[in-house]
Amino acid sequence: MKKNIIWPLSCVLVLSSVTAVLAMPDKVAVPAAENTVQSAVEPLSGKVLQTMDSGGYTYIHIQKKDGEKTWVAVAAAPIAVGSQITFKGGMEMRDFESKSLKRKFDSIIFADAVVSDSPVKNDPSAAPKDSSKSVSGGSKAAVSGKDAKITIAKASDANAYTVQEIFAKSVKLNKKKVVVRGKVVKVSAGIMGKNWIHIQDGTGTQAKKNHNLVCTSQDMADVDDVVTISGVLVKDKDFGGGYKYSAIVEESTIKK
């Protein structure tokens, strides 16, 4: 005789949580264990103890001023062992497994950017580096600053707007289709199952934070490409883990 199996509510909840899988930059699914945690991380700095390059990323083991050691990952970059390094911040993942390294990290921080990298005083193993160059974590290039000169003509398509207009009219355009043309200044690939394309067209200002527009897409573009992006504008989008945008274009298609 067949017996009906009644699943306890706690088991159902656990099984439901297992389906929540997040794709990280190493093209690996984060284990959906109960102790897997995402949390935003404040800027941090420390001495570089070890580095490993794999899967397009540099994994950096640092020791902070208080003696605590932690792993940080950024887009592949030449980081000198022994140097003093500062990261802009990022997102912590626990129980993260890197298939390319065949290694599991109890905790690792996917940093937004390296803001400085300089030799430690009296440390002969530290190679000098140009600290004026920042390396974007999880991206192919850092967002252009206020000195970058970009002038891109507005798209001629229906529903076309400049980057500045997108921000200025975000309330009216919320959840509506928009078309915007600009130069790609940053690309973050494969984060949360999406490619994150940052574009600028020369309108807006860095001071007002209305000059750089982020678009998510399954399509891909390279830094310095001039592209036309079509998608749905979403106002005040919060993905969690520090990914919050006053205006973002989602479900985008990209034409070069």
N, C-alpha and C positions, 0 to 999 in steps of 0.2 A: 504493500500500500504506500502510495506517495504521500509524503508529509509536506504541508505548507511551511515554508521558512519565514519567520517574521524577523525582519532586521531591526535591531534597536536603533532608536533615533540617533544616538551618538555615532554609530557606524555609518549611517546615511550621511551625516555631516562630514565625517572624515573622507568618505568617498567623493563627496561633492568638492571638498577642498583640493583633492588630488587632481581634479580636472583643471584647476587654475594654474596653468603653466605659463611662465614668462620667458620669452626668447631673449637672451642677453647677447652682447657684442661678439662673444667667442663662438657664436652660432651654436650654442648649447642650451638645452632646456634646463632651467633651474629646477632641482628636485622639489616636488611639491610636498615636502615633509612639513610637519607641524611647526618645526623650529626654524623654517626658512623665513627670514625677515628682511623687509626692505625698509630703509630709513635714510632720510636726508642727512648728509654729513657736512659739518662746518669746515672751513678752510683748515688744513693741517700741514705741518712741516716736520722734517726730521732728516737724519743722516741716512744715506743709501747704504744698505748692508749687502744687498744682492739684487741682481736683475736677471730676468729670463725673457727671451723673445719667442713668441709663438702665436700663430693664427692672426697675425697682423697687429698684435698688441705686445706691449712691454709690461711685464709684471715686476713690480719693484717692492722689495722688502725694506722697510724703513724703521728706524728707531727714533721715537719722539723724544723731546727734551726731558720728559718725565721718566724715560727709560722704557716705556711701553713700545712693543714692536707690532707692526701691522703690515699687511700686504695691500698694495695699491696697483690698479691697472689703468694704463692710458694707451692711446694709439701709439703704434711702434715709433720709438724715438731713441736717439743715442743718449742714455743716461749713465753718468759716470759713477762707479762704485766709490764711496767715500765722500761724494759731494753732498752739500746741504740743499734739500729740495723743498719747495712749497707748492701745495696743490690748492686750487681755487675752492674745491669742495666736490661733492658728488653723491653717490648713493651706495650704501653698504648692502652687501648680500651675504647671507650666512649659508653655510653648507653648499657653496657653489662648486660645481665640478667643471673643470676645463678638459674637454675631450682631446684638444690638440696637445695639451701638456700631460694628459693622463694623470691628472692630479686633482684632489679635492681640497678646497680651502675652507677652514672653519669660518673664516670671515675675510672678505676682501672688499675694497672700496673702488668702485668704478669712478675715477675722478673726472670732473668736468674739464679741467685744464691744469697745466703746469704754469705757474706764474713766475717762478724763478728757479734757477738751478746753478748753484755756485760752489766752488771748492770749499771744503772745510779747512780752516786755518791750521797750519802745521801738519796737515795730512798729506804725505807724499804720494799716496795712491789716488788722490783726487785730481782728475784732469780738468784744466780750465775750460769753461764753456761760455758761450755768448748768452748772458742772462736776459738780453733784450728780446730774445725770441721765445714766444710762448708756444707750447705744444698742446694741441687740443685733444683732450681725452675722448675716445670714442668718435673721433671726427677726423676728416682728412685735412682740415684747415681751421684756424681760428677765425672768428668773425672779424671782418675788417673794422678798423677803428675809425675815429673821426677824421684822420688824415687821408684815408683812402678816397680817391676821386673816382666816383662811379656815376656815369650818366647814361641811362638806358631809356629809350623812348617808350612811352606808354603803349600797351597793346591796342590794336584796332578792333578786337573782337567785341561782341555784345557782352555786357556786364563787365567791361574792363575797368580796372582801377589802378592807380599808382599805389606803392606801398604805404605812403603817408595817408592816402584816402581810405585805404583799408582800415587803418587804425581809427581815423577820424569818424568814419561811418560804421563802425563795428556794431553799434546797437541796431541800426537800420538794416544792416546786411547779415545779421546773425542768422545762421542756418540757411543762407541763400547761396546760390552759385556765384562765384566770382572768377574773374580771369585777371592775372597779373603777370607782368613781364619783368624780369630782373636778372642780375648776375649772381651766380651761385658763389657764396663766400664760405660756406661750411657744409659738410655732409656727415651725418651720423648714421651709419648703416646697421640695420638689423636690431635696433633697440625696440623692445616690446613688439616685435613682429612688423616693424615699419622702418622705412628710411626717412630720416629727418633732414629736409633740405632748407637751408637758410638762404634767402635771396635779398638783395638790395638793388634799388634802381637810382639812387642818388637823392631821392626825396626823403623828407623827415630828418631828424637829427638824433644823434646818440644821446644827447642830454634829455630829450623828451621820450626816448625809447620807442620811437615810431619810425625808425629807419630800417629795421631788420625784421623780415617776416619769415616765420617758420611754417613749412608745409610738410605734411606727412603723406607718404605715397609708397606704393609697391614698385613704382618706377625708380630709376636711378639716374643721377646726373653727376658730373665731375665739377670740382671747384674750378671757377673761372668760366664755366659754360654760361652762355646767355640763353635763358629758357623762358617759355611761356607756360604758366601753370594754371590749370583749371581745377577747381574743387569747391568744397562747401566751407564757408567761413563759420567759425565757431568762436563766440566771445567768452572770455573768462573760463578757459578750459583748464581743469586741474586733473592731471593724470596720477598725482601722488608722487612721493619720492622726490619732491623738488621740481617736478616737471609741470610748471604752471605758466599759462600764457594768457595775456589780455586779449590777444587775437591770434588765431591759428587757422590755416587752411587745411582741411582734412579730405581724405578720399581723392587725393590729387592725381591728375594725369600730367605728364611733363612732355613738352615738345621742345626740341632743340632748334 
